[in-house]
Amino acid sequence: MKTIIVDNRVISPSKIVCCGRNYVEHIEELGSEVPDEPVIFMKPNSAISEQLHSFHLEPLHYEGELSFLFEDGRFSAVGFGLDITKRALQNKLKSKGLPWERSKAFDGSALFSKFIGIDQVSQNLSLELSINGKVVQSGDISLMLYKPHDILLHIQSFISLNNGDIVMTGTPKGVGQINSKDLFCGKVMDNDSLMTSSEWVAS
């Protein structure tokens, strides 16, 4: 089982539950429709990786996201996550009304920073993703169509979450293709205070 680091603990999530189309400007950049309810899809434990790849049968795209650890009925920790996507395949599947999993749930499609424990979800949490020193994505909870608590309630209305599961809450505008040797740096901040960060070099 693949693992993540939460403070000083090693945890194996049974699954990753993702919320798509949660930032209006990202919806617009992909030419999608604003959803009437949270768009939910999942990644298996096998999707978790420490290595960022630029290619997996086709070029890969990045999506930076605020990610939360679920424990004891609530979000207990926060981290930075990369939702890696096969965009061409996703567009093909979407055009046919088919599920997205082949474009979203493949091995290596989920990368995470260390998670930091939180007493509650601060409404001032924000993310920032830079590539080769240039900020390409930034966003905060105020820009989300569905806030973390709303996403959690929606997920729990139809599926059980196990302790250690991860919920990814959507990506702001600025997604794009991963290029080999690019240096990615993802950060999570509460106001101006850095909570956690991680770097990856794409292969």
Sequence and secondary structure as in RCSB ss.txt:
>XXXX:A:sequence
MKTIIVDNRVISPSKIVCCGRNYVEHIEELGSEVPDEPVIFMKPNSAISEQLHSFHLEPLHYEGELSFLFEDGRF
SAVGFGLDITKRALQNKLKSKGLPWERSKAFDGSALFSKFIGIDQVSQNLSLELSINGKVVQSGDISLMLYKPHD
ILLHIQSFISLNNGDIVMTGTPKGVGQINSKDLFCGKVMDNDSLMTSSEWVAS
>XXXX:A:secstr
   EEETTEEE  SEEEEEES BHHHHHHTT    SS EEEEEEGGGB SS  SBSSSB EE EEEEEEEETTEE
EEEEEEEE B HHHHHHHHHTT  SHHHHSSTT EEE  BEE SS  TTEEEEEEETTEEEEEEEGGGBSS HHH
HHHHHHTTS   TT EEE    S  EE  TT EEEEEEEETTEEEEEEEEE  
